[in-house]
C-alpha cells in the first residue's frame, strides 16, 4: 500500500496517536507481549496424564489384583502408574516455557511519537497504529511497516538464519514476494537494526506478530511421536487380546466345571498374566541406559522417549550454518578478473580492511585473518591519508594510503555492480585494459560465476595519484568524487565453508538409512554450493516462495524427493517437517536458532546444541555438546540399540501371550480341573517378569542397527501370529504327557482328583516358565541363538537363575504352599526333549519369517 493508505488503514497520522487513542487500543488489543503467564491447572494436567490406555489398563488390573489378594502385583502396577503420571505432569508443566523464553527477545523500551512528541515508553504499551522511530542498535519492538527509511539494514538472522543484514525500504521492492519474511517494507519483532534509521507504523503487536505466532506454536501440545504412537498401538493390541480371552476363559471354565466363583478368580489371574506390566519398566530402563550411554558420546537427552525416535529416524532435516558449515566466514578466494589466484588482490583488500576505522564486519575480519599478509606487504611502510566511509547508496568503502614511493593510493572495495561503473580500466597480468563494451560483459560473467557458486563477492579496485593537500574548508583531502577512473584489480570471494567432518558424517548417516535434507533461510546459491561440497544432491531444490504456494498434499509430494529447501521461514520449516511425517517418515530436525524452534517442536526428535539460543534448547529433545553430524550419527546407533532391546520384550511378551491364549482356552475345554491355580499363575508371572529385567543390558547384533527401526504393528502382528502358536504346540504336548503318561486323568476320588490336578499344574507350570524364559534368547537375535549370537552375561545369568528356580520350586516348601507336587523322574528327560523341539521349531519359523522379510 501507499504510505497514506497504510496510515488511513490504522487510523493514525505522522504525528502519532493521542494518549486517549492509545489507551483505547490497548484495552482492545491487549499488551504487546508474546505470551501471558497462564499455566494449566493441576487438575487439567492430571487429567491429560491419566488419559493413557496403559495407565487405565494398569489401574484396572491393579484394582483387581488388590481385590483378589495379590498385593504384590497391585503395588508394582500402582508404582508404575505413579511414575508414568509423574513424568507426564512434569513434561506438561514445562510445555509453555519455550514460548516464555521468547520474551527475552523484546527490548524494554521503544521510541514512539504520541501527540506529536517523541517519548520512550515500555514496549508492552505499544499498540497498532503507533508511530515508532528506529535507529542503529534498536530492537524492533513490534511488527512494523516502514513510513520512511534511510540506509536501514536489519539483522533478522534470529528468524531466517541469514548471516548478513537485509535492507528495508518504505516501499515494497518486490511485488512477486509471497513469503512474509521476505517483505522488505516490513520489519519484525525480535529482529534488530544493524545500521541506518527509520520511522515506522506498528501494524501488529503481541501474539499477532510473526514472532508471536512462533510462540503460540511452541505452546501447543506436541504431536505424539512415532514412539508414543507405537507404544499406544501395542497397548491396544494387548488390550484386544485380554478383552477377547478373559471372558472366554471365564465362561468356558464356568460352564465346564460348574464353579463360577473359581472361574472368575482364574480369569482375573489370567488377565494379570497376560498384561505386559513390565513394559513401562523395560522401556524406562532401556531408555535411561541409552541416555547414560549417549551422554558419554556428547549427546544429552532431555526427553528419554526421543532416544527411540532417534533410532527410528529415517529423515534428518538440518540447518546449514554451523552444522554443515563452520559458522565462520572465511576469505575463500582472492583472484584477478579471470578468477586466477592473485596475491596482489589480497594485499589491496588487506590494506583496505586494516586502515579503515568504521565497524569491521565479518568480511573484514575474514580478510584480516590472513595475518601473513601484514608482514609480506610491509604495512608499517604505508601511511593512512584519508578514508571515504561506506554508505548504503554507493555501497563502497575506500581508504587512501601513502605508498613507500610517495604516491597516494586509493583502494576501494564494494559490490561489483557499484565498482564497475567507477572503473576506467582493469588489470590482468600486469597489463591495463580499457573497461569498454568489448570487455565489460565478459568481466561481469566472471564475477557472476563466483556468485552463482555461492560466494559473497566484493570487487577490489585502486588507483595511484599525486598526493594533494587539504582543501580550505574541507576536513579531508579526498571525497566520493575521487572514486572514479579506478583500475579493477580483481575479486575477494567469501564463504562459510563446510566442516571437514560433514561429508563423512552425511555418508555415514546415509549408510544407516537416514536421508539428509537441508532447510535454510539462506539463498539457494549458497545452499547449493555447500551441499555440493558435502556430497548432497543439488538436483532438487525448493524455495520458500514455492513452499508458500503449495497445499499440504503438494508439499508432501515435493518434499519426498527434495534435498535442499532454501529461503525458507520458520513456518515453512514446520510445514516441511509435518509434510514428511504425513508420508510415514520419522523425522529429526537439527537447529540452534529462534527460527528453528517451531521445527524442533514439530519433529519426532528435535536436536539442538549447547551453544544454541535458549528457545531452541528448550524446544529440543536432545542437546549435542558438539555441533557435529558425527556426534549425531553415534547417537542414532545408540538409539537403535535401545529400540532393539525394547522390541525384544514387546515381541516376546506379545507372542507368548498370544500362545498362552490358545493354551489356556484349550486346557479350559478338556482338562477336568483348573490347568493352573490363580496363585500359581501369578507366581509364574512374577518369575517370568523377573527374567526379563536384564533385557536392557543385552547386546545388539550389528545388523539390527544398520537401518531405521520404526514401530511396525503389522510386522509385529505377523510375528505374534506365527511365533505365538509354537509355544501352544508344546503346551498341548505337555498336557497330553501329564494326562496320559502320568495319569492325571484319574479323578475317581476326591484325593485322586486333587493329586492329579496338583501334578498336572506343576508339570505345566515348569514347562510354561522354562519355555517363556528360553523364548527371549531366540527372539533377541535373527541369528542362531547361543551359537552365532549370545546374550549379555546379566541376561544369561538371570535366565539361568529363573530356570533353576522354576525347576527347584516343586520340591521346596514354597512349592507345597503354592499347591505343587514333586515331579516324577521321567518328567525331566521328557521336558528336555520338549524344550529342544520348541527351540528348534521356533528358530525354523523365525528363519522362515526372516526369508520373507516379515521381521
KETOR-913795 format. One record per residue (C-alpha): residue in one letter; x, y, z. Coordinates in steps of 0.5 Angstrom, whole numbers, padded with zeros to 4 digits, always signed. Example, Ala and Ser with C-alpha at 12.3 -4.5 7.8 and 13.67 -1.06 7.14 Angstrom:
A+0025-0009+0016 S+0027-0002+0014 
END
This chain:
X+0000+0000+0000 X+0002+0007-0001 X+0004+0010+0006 X-0002+0015+0006 X-0006+0009+0005 X-0003+0005+0011 X-0004+0011+0016 X-0011+0011+0014 X-0012+0003+0015 X-0009+0004+0022 X-0013+0011+0023 X-0006+0014+0025 X-0002+0020+0023 X+0005+0022+0022 X+0005+0026+0029 X+0002+0019+0032 X-0004+0017+0036 X-0006+0021+0042 X-0006+0018+0049 X-0013+0017+0049 X-0013+0013+0043 X-0007+0009+0045 X-0011+0007+0052 X-0017+0005+0048 X-0013+0001+0043 X-0009-0002+0049 X-0016-0004+0052 X-0018-0007+0045 X-0011-0011+0043 X-0008-0012+0050 X-0001-0011+0052 X+0005-0012+0047 X+0007-0019+0050 X+0009-0025+0047 X+0005-0030+0052 X+0001-0029+0058 X+0004-0033+0064 X-0002-0037+0064 X-0001-0044+0067 X-0006-0050+0066 X-0009-0052+0073 X-0006-0058+0076 X-0013-0062+0075 X-0012-0061+0068 X-0005-0063+0068 X-0007-0069+0072 X-0013-0071+0067 X-0008-0070+0061 X-0003-0075+0064 X-0009-0080+0066 X-0012-0081+0059 X-0007-0086+0057 X-0009-0093+0055 X-0003-0097+0059 X-0005-0092+0065 X-0012-0094+0065 X-0011-0102+0064 X-0006-0102+0070 X-0010-0098+0074 X-0016-0103+0073 X-0011-0109+0074 X-0008-0106+0080 X-0015-0105+0083 X-0017-0113+0081 X-0010-0115+0084 X-0011-0112+0091 X-0019-0115+0091 X-0016-0122+0089 X-0011-0122+0094 X-0005-0120+0090 X-0002-0114+0093 X+0005-0115+0090 X+0002-0114+0083 X-0002-0109+0086 X+0004-0105+0089 X+0008-0106+0083 X+0003-0103+0078 X+0001-0097+0083 X+0008-0095+0083 X+0009-0096+0075 X+0002-0091+0075 X+0005-0086+0079 X+0012-0086+0076 X+0008-0085+0069 X+0003-0080+0071 X+0009-0076+0075 X+0013-0076+0069 X+0008-0073+0064 X+0006-0068+0069 X+0013-0066+0069 X+0013-0065+0062 X+0007-0062+0061 X+0008-0057+0066 X+0014-0054+0062 X+0010-0054+0056 X+0010-0047+0056 X+0017-0045+0058 X+0020-0045+0051 X+0015-0039+0049 X+0016-0035+0055 X+0024-0035+0053 X+0022-0031+0047 X+0020-0025+0052 X+0028-0024+0053 X+0028-0022+0045 X+0024-0016+0046 X+0027-0009+0048 X+0025-0006+0055 X+0023+0001+0051 X+0022+0004+0045 X+0022+0011+0042 X+0014+0013+0040 X+0011+0019+0037 X+0005+0021+0041 X+0001+0027+0041 X+0007+0030+0036 X+0012+0029+0041 X+0018+0023+0042 X+0018+0019+0048 X+0021+0013+0051 X+0015+0008+0053 X+0015+0001+0055 X+0015-0004+0049 X+0009-0007+0053 X+0005-0001+0052 X+0005+0000+0044 X-0001-0001+0040 X-0003-0002+0033 X-0002+0005+0030 X+0003+0008+0034 X+0009+0011+0030 X+0016+0009+0032 X+0023+0011+0031 X+0028+0007+0030 X+0036+0008+0030 X+0042+0003+0030 X+0042-0002+0035 X+0035-0002+0037 X+0031-0008+0037 X+0025-0008+0033 X+0019-0007+0038 X+0013-0010+0034 X+0012-0012+0027 X+0012-0005+0024 X+0011-0002+0017 X+0016+0003+0014 X+0014+0010+0013 X+0021+0013+0012 X+0028+0009+0012 X+0035+0012+0011 X+0040+0007+0010 X+0036+0002+0014 X+0039-0005+0015 X+0036-0010+0019 X+0039-0016+0022 X+0034-0022+0022 X+0038-0028+0023 X+0034-0030+0029 X+0028-0031+0024 X+0032-0033+0018 X+0039-0036+0019 X+0042-0031+0014 X+0049-0028+0016 X+0048-0022+0013 X+0043-0016+0015 X+0038-0014+0010 X+0036-0007+0007 X+0029-0005+0009 X+0025+0001+0005 X+0019+0005+0006 X+0016+0002-0001 X+0016-0006-0002 X+0021-0007-0007 X+0019-0014-0010 X+0012-0015-0012 X+0013-0022-0013 X+0015-0024-0006 X+0010-0028-0002 X+0014-0030+0004 X+0012-0026+0009 X+0019-0026+0012 X+0022-0023+0005 X+0018-0017+0005 X+0023-0011+0005 X+0018-0006+0008 X+0016-0010+0014 X+0021-0011+0020 X+0019-0016+0025 X+0019-0016+0033 X+0025-0020+0035 X+0030-0017+0030 X+0035-0011+0031 X+0037-0005+0027 X+0044-0006+0024 X+0045+0001+0021 X+0041+0007+0019 X+0035+0010+0021 X+0027+0009+0020 X+0020+0012+0022 X+0015+0006+0022 X+0008+0005+0024 X+0006-0001+0028 X+0002-0006+0025 X+0002-0012+0030 X+0003-0013+0037 X+0004-0019+0042 X+0001-0025+0040 X-0001-0022+0033 X+0006-0021+0031 X+0010-0026+0027 X+0015-0028+0033 X+0008-0029+0037 X+0006-0034+0032 X+0012-0038+0033 X+0011-0037+0041 X+0004-0040+0040 X+0006-0046+0036 X+0011-0047+0042 X+0006-0047+0047 X+0001-0052+0043 X+0001-0059+0046 X+0007-0063+0042 X+0004-0068+0037 X+0005-0075+0039 X+0012-0078+0036 X+0013-0085+0033 X+0015-0088+0039 X+0009-0085+0043 X+0004-0088+0038 X+0008-0095+0037 X+0007-0096+0045 X+0000-0094+0045 X-0002-0099+0039 X+0002-0104+0042 X-0002-0103+0049 X-0009-0103+0045 X-0006-0110+0041 X-0005-0113+0048 X-0012-0110+0051 X-0016-0113+0045 X-0012-0120+0047 X-0014-0119+0054 X-0021-0117+0052 X-0022-0123+0048 X-0019-0128+0052 X-0021-0127+0059 X-0029-0127+0058 X-0028-0133+0054 X-0024-0137+0060 X-0029-0134+0065 X-0035-0137+0061 X-0031-0144+0059 X-0029-0145+0066 X-0035-0144+0069 X-0039-0148+0064 X-0034-0154+0064 X-0033-0154+0072 X-0039-0151+0075 X-0036-0147+0080 X-0037-0140+0077 X-0033-0136+0083 X-0027-0141+0082 X-0027-0139+0074 X-0028-0131+0076 X-0021-0131+0080 X-0018-0136+0075 X-0020-0131+0069 X-0017-0125+0073 X-0011-0128+0074 X-0010-0130+0067 X-0012-0122+0066 X-0006-0120+0070 X-0001-0126+0067 X-0003-0123+0060 X-0002-0116+0062 X+0005-0113+0060 X+0006-0110+0066 X+0014-0110+0066 X+0013-0106+0059 X+0014-0099+0063 X+0020-0101+0067 X+0023-0105+0061 X+0022-0098+0057 X+0024-0094+0062 X+0031-0097+0064 X+0032-0099+0057 X+0032-0091+0055 X+0035-0089+0062 X+0041-0094+0060 X+0041-0091+0053 X+0041-0084+0056 X+0047-0085+0060 X+0051-0088+0054 X+0049-0083+0050 X+0052-0078+0055 X+0059-0081+0054 X+0058-0079+0047 X+0057-0072+0048 X+0049-0072+0047 X+0045-0070+0053 X+0038-0073+0053 X+0032-0068+0055 X+0026-0073+0054 X+0028-0080+0054 X+0023-0082+0049 X+0026-0079+0044 X+0032-0084+0044 X+0028-0089+0040 X+0026-0084+0036 X+0033-0082+0034 X+0034-0089+0032 X+0028-0090+0028 X+0029-0083+0025 X+0030-0084+0017 X+0030-0077+0015 X+0034-0072+0018 X+0033-0064+0017 X+0038-0060+0019 X+0040-0052+0018 X+0046-0051+0014 X+0050-0046+0018 X+0054-0049+0024 X+0052-0056+0022 X+0055-0057+0015 X+0059-0051+0016 X+0064-0048+0020 X+0059-0042+0022 X+0066-0038+0021 X+0066-0033+0014 X+0073-0034+0011 X+0076-0031+0005 X+0076-0037+0000 X+0079-0034-0006 X+0083-0027-0008 X+0083-0027-0015 X+0084-0023-0021 X+0079-0021-0026 X+0080-0028-0030 X+0079-0032-0023 X+0086-0034-0022 X+0089-0033-0015 X+0093-0026-0014 X+0096-0024-0008 X+0096-0017-0010 X+0089-0017-0010 X+0089-0020-0003 X+0095-0014-0001 X+0090-0009-0003 X+0084-0012+0001 X+0088-0013+0007 X+0090-0005+0007 X+0083-0003+0006 X+0081-0007+0012 X+0087-0005+0016 X+0087+0002+0015 X+0079+0003+0016 X+0076+0006+0022 X+0069+0004+0021 X+0066-0002+0024 X+0069-0008+0022 X+0064-0013+0019 X+0065-0021+0018 X+0068-0020+0011 X+0074-0015+0014 X+0075-0020+0020 X+0076-0025+0015 X+0081-0021+0011 X+0085-0019+0017 X+0085-0027+0019 X+0091-0027+0013 X+0096-0024+0018 X+0102-0027+0014 X+0100-0021+0009 X+0101-0016+0014 X+0109-0017+0014 X+0109-0019+0007 X+0107-0012+0004 X+0110-0009+0010 X+0104-0005+0013 X+0109+0000+0017 X+0112+0003+0011 X+0105+0005+0009 X+0101+0011+0012 X+0094+0013+0012 X+0092+0019+0009 X+0084+0019+0009 X+0078+0015+0009 X+0072+0015+0005 X+0067+0012+0009 X+0062+0006+0007 X+0055+0009+0006 X+0049+0005+0003 X+0048+0009-0003 X+0054+0007-0007 X+0056+0001-0003 X+0063+0002-0003 X+0069+0004+0002 X+0075+0007+0001 X+0082+0008+0004 X+0088+0013+0002 X+0095+0011+0004 X+0101+0014+0002 X+0106+0009-0001 X+0113+0008+0000 X+0114+0011-0007 X+0111+0017-0004 X+0104+0017-0008 X+0097+0017-0005 X+0094+0010-0007 X+0086+0010-0007 X+0084+0003-0005 X+0076+0001-0006 X+0072-0005-0004 X+0065-0006-0005 X+0059-0009-0009 X+0062-0011-0016 X+0056-0007-0020 X+0058-0001-0016 X+0065-0001-0017 X+0065-0003-0025 X+0062+0004-0027 X+0067+0007-0023 X+0073+0004-0026 X+0076+0006-0033 X+0081+0000-0034 X+0082-0007-0031 X+0089-0010-0029 X+0091-0017-0032 X+0098-0020-0031 X+0101-0013-0030 X+0097-0010-0036 X+0092-0005-0036 X+0086-0006-0041 X+0080-0001-0042 X+0073-0002-0039 X+0070-0002-0046 X+0064-0005-0048 X+0068-0011-0051 X+0070-0013-0044 X+0065-0011-0039 X+0060-0017-0041 X+0066-0022-0040 X+0068-0018-0033 X+0061-0019-0031 X+0060-0026-0033 X+0067-0028-0029 X+0064-0025-0022 X+0057-0028-0023 X+0061-0035-0024 X+0063-0033-0017 X+0056-0031-0014 X+0053-0037-0018 X+0058-0042-0014 X+0055-0039-0007 X+0061-0034-0006 X+0059-0027-0003 X+0064-0023-0008 X+0067-0016-0007 X+0071-0012-0012 X+0077-0009-0011 X+0080-0003-0015 X+0085+0002-0014 X+0089+0008-0017 X+0095+0012-0015 X+0095+0019-0016 X+0100+0025-0014 X+0099+0027-0007 X+0095+0033-0005 X+0094+0038+0001 X+0088+0039+0005 X+0083+0044+0001 X+0081+0050+0005 X+0074+0049+0008 X+0075+0041+0008 X+0076+0037+0013 X+0080+0031+0009 X+0083+0032+0002 X+0079+0026-0001 X+0072+0025-0003 X+0067+0020-0006 X+0068+0024-0013 X+0075+0021-0013 X+0072+0014-0013 X+0073+0015-0021 X+0077+0013-0026 X+0079+0007-0022 X+0083+0000-0024 X+0079-0006-0023 X+0084-0011-0020 X+0080-0017-0018 X+0075-0020-0013 X+0075-0022-0006 X+0070-0028-0005 X+0068-0030+0002 X+0064-0037+0004 X+0062-0040+0011 X+0066-0047+0009 X+0064-0054+0010 X+0066-0057+0016 X+0072-0063+0015 X+0067-0068+0018 X+0061-0066+0015 X+0062-0070+0008 X+0064-0076+0012 X+0058-0076+0017 X+0053-0075+0012 X+0056-0081+0008 X+0055-0085+0015 X+0048-0083+0016 X+0046-0085+0009 X+0049-0091+0010 X+0045-0092+0016 X+0039-0091+0012 X+0038-0084+0014 X+0036-0079+0009 X+0039-0072+0010 X+0035-0065+0008 X+0038-0058+0009 X+0033-0053+0011 X+0036-0046+0011 X+0034-0039+0011 X+0040-0037+0006 X+0040-0036-0001 X+0039-0042-0006 X+0046-0041-0009 X+0050-0041-0002 X+0046-0047+0000 X+0047-0051-0007 X+0055-0049-0006 X+0055-0052+0001 X+0051-0058-0001 X+0055-0060-0007 X+0062-0060-0003 X+0059-0064+0003 X+0056-0069-0002 X+0049-0068-0002 X+0045-0068-0008 X+0043-0061-0011 X+0039-0063-0017 X+0032-0062-0013 X+0031-0055-0009 X+0025-0052-0007 X+0025-0044-0005 X+0021-0041+0001 X+0017-0038-0004 X+0015-0044-0008 X+0013-0048-0001 X+0009-0042+0001 X+0004-0043-0005 X+0004-0051-0004 X-0002-0054-0001 X+0000-0059+0005 X-0001-0065+0000 X+0003-0062-0006 X+0009-0060-0001 X+0009-0068+0002 X+0010-0070-0005 X+0015-0065-0007 X+0019-0066+0000 X+0020-0073-0001 X+0025-0072-0007 X+0028-0065-0005 X+0034-0065-0001 X+0035-0057-0001 X+0030-0052+0002 X+0033-0045+0001 X+0030-0038+0003 X+0025-0042+0008 X+0022-0038+0014 X+0021-0042+0021 X+0013-0043+0019 X+0016-0047+0012 X+0021-0051+0016 X+0015-0053+0021 X+0011-0055+0015 X+0016-0059+0011 X+0017-0063+0018 X+0010-0064+0018 X+0009-0066+0011 X+0015-0071+0011 X+0011-0074+0018 X+0005-0075+0014 X+0009-0080+0009 X+0010-0084+0015 X+0017-0082+0016 X+0020-0081+0023 X+0023-0074+0022 X+0029-0071+0026 X+0031-0064+0026 X+0037-0060+0028 X+0038-0053+0029 X+0040-0048+0034 X+0036-0041+0033 X+0030-0038+0034 X+0028-0039+0027 X+0029-0047+0028 X+0024-0047+0035 X+0018-0049+0031 X+0021-0054+0027 X+0025-0057+0033 X+0018-0057+0037 X+0014-0061+0031 X+0020-0066+0029 X+0019-0073+0032 X+0026-0072+0035 X+0029-0064+0036 X+0036-0064+0036 X+0040-0057+0039 X+0047-0056+0041 X+0049-0053+0048 X+0051-0046+0044 X+0044-0045+0042 X+0039-0040+0044 X+0035-0041+0050 X+0029-0042+0046 X+0032-0047+0041 X+0035-0051+0047 X+0028-0051+0051 X+0024-0054+0045 X+0029-0059+0043 X+0029-0067+0046 X+0037-0067+0045 X+0043-0063+0046 X+0049-0064+0043 X+0055-0062+0046 X+0059-0061+0040 X+0055-0058+0034 X+0057-0064+0029 X+0053-0069+0025 X+0059-0074+0027 X+0056-0074+0034 X+0049-0075+0032 X+0051-0081+0028 X+0054-0084+0034 X+0047-0082+0038 X+0043-0085+0032 X+0046-0092+0033 X+0045-0092+0041 X+0038-0090+0039 X+0037-0096+0035 X+0040-0101+0040 X+0035-0098+0046 X+0030-0100+0041 X+0032-0107+0039 X+0032-0108+0047 X+0025-0105+0048 X+0023-0109+0041 X+0025-0116+0044 X+0021-0115+0050 X+0015-0113+0046 X+0016-0119+0041 X+0017-0124+0047 X+0011-0121+0051 X+0006-0121+0046 X+0008-0127+0042 X+0008-0131+0049 X+0001-0128+0051 X-0002-0130+0044 X+0001-0137+0045 X-0002-0137+0052 X-0009-0135+0050 X-0009-0142+0046 X-0006-0146+0051 X-0011-0143+0057 X-0017-0144+0052 X-0015-0151+0050 X-0014-0153+0057 X-0020-0150+0060 X-0024-0154+0055 X-0022-0161+0056 X-0018-0161+0063 X-0023-0163+0068 X-0020-0158+0073 X-0016-0151+0073 X-0010-0152+0069 X-0006-0148+0074 X-0009-0144+0080 X-0009-0137+0081 X-0004-0136+0086 X+0001-0141+0081 X-0001-0136+0075 X+0001-0130+0079 X+0008-0134+0081 X+0009-0136+0074 X+0008-0129+0072 X+0013-0126+0077 X+0018-0130+0076 X+0017-0129+0068 X+0017-0122+0069 X+0024-0122+0073 X+0027-0126+0068 X+0026-0120+0063 X+0029-0115+0068 X+0036-0116+0065 X+0034-0114+0058 X+0036-0107+0058 X+0043-0110+0059 X+0043-0114+0053 X+0048-0114+0047 X+0045-0112+0040 X+0047-0115+0033 X+0051-0110+0028 X+0045-0112+0023 X+0040-0109+0028 X+0043-0102+0028 X+0044-0102+0020 X+0037-0099+0018 X+0032-0095+0022 X+0027-0099+0026 X+0021-0096+0027 X+0015-0099+0030 X+0011-0103+0025 X+0005-0106+0028 X+0003-0110+0022 X+0010-0114+0022 X+0009-0115+0030 X+0002-0118+0029 X+0005-0122+0024 X+0011-0124+0028 X+0006-0126+0034 X+0001-0130+0030 X+0007-0134+0027 X+0011-0135+0033 X+0006-0135+0039 X+0003-0142+0037 X+0010-0145+0037 X+0009-0145+0045 X+0002-0147+0045 X+0004-0153+0041 X+0009-0155+0047 X+0004-0153+0052 X-0001-0158+0049 X+0004-0164+0048 X+0006-0162+0056 X-0002-0163+0057 X-0002-0170+0054 X+0004-0172+0057 X+0002-0170+0064 X-0005-0173+0063 X-0003-0180+0059 X+0004-0181+0061 X+0003-0179+0069 X-0004-0181+0069 X-0007-0174+0071 X-0014-0176+0068 X-0015-0180+0075 X-0021-0176+0078 X-0024-0182+0081 X-0024-0180+0088 X-0023-0173+0091 X-0016-0175+0094 X-0014-0177+0087 X-0017-0171+0083 X-0013-0167+0088 X-0007-0171+0087 X-0008-0171+0079 X-0009-0163+0079 X-0003-0161+0083 X+0001-0166+0079 X-0002-0163+0072 X-0001-0156+0075 X+0006-0157+0077 X+0008-0160+0070 X+0005-0154+0066 X+0008-0149+0071 X+0015-0151+0070 X+0014-0152+0062 X+0011-0146+0061 X+0016-0142+0066 X+0022-0145+0062 X+0019-0144+0055 X+0018-0137+0056 X+0025-0136+0059 X+0028-0139+0053 X+0024-0135+0048 X+0028-0129+0049 X+0034-0132+0047 X+0031-0134+0041 X+0027-0127+0039 X+0033-0123+0041 X+0037-0124+0035 X+0036-0126+0028 X+0042-0131+0028 X+0042-0138+0031 X+0042-0137+0039 X+0048-0139+0043 X+0052-0141+0037 X+0052-0134+0033 X+0050-0129+0038 X+0050-0130+0045 X+0046-0125+0050 X+0050-0121+0055 X+0052-0124+0062 X+0047-0121+0066 X+0041-0124+0062 X+0044-0130+0061 X+0045-0131+0069 X+0038-0128+0070 X+0035-0133+0065 X+0039-0139+0069 X+0037-0137+0076 X+0030-0137+0074 X+0030-0143+0070 X+0034-0146+0076 X+0029-0143+0081 X+0023-0146+0077 X+0026-0153+0077 X+0027-0153+0084 X+0020-0150+0087 X+0016-0156+0086 X+0021-0160+0091 X+0021-0154+0096 X+0017-0152+0102 X+0015-0146+0098 X+0012-0151+0092 X+0008-0154+0098 X+0005-0147+0100 X+0003-0146+0092 X+0000-0153+0091 X+0005-0156+0087 X+0008-0163+0088 X+0015-0166+0087 X+0015-0169+0079 X+0017-0176+0078 X+0024-0177+0075 X+0021-0179+0068 X+0018-0172+0067 X+0025-0169+0067 X+0028-0172+0060 X+0021-0171+0057 X+0022-0164+0059 X+0029-0163+0056 X+0026-0166+0049 X+0020-0161+0049 X+0025-0155+0050 X+0030-0158+0045 X+0024-0159+0040 X+0021-0152+0042 X+0028-0148+0041 X+0029-0152+0034 X+0021-0150+0032 X+0021-0143+0034 X+0028-0142+0030 X+0026-0145+0024 X+0019-0141+0024 X+0024-0135+0025 X+0028-0136+0020 X+0022-0137+0015 X+0020-0130+0017 X+0026-0127+0016 X+0027-0130+0009 X+0020-0127+0007 X+0022-0120+0010 X+0017-0120+0015 X+0021-0119+0021 
END
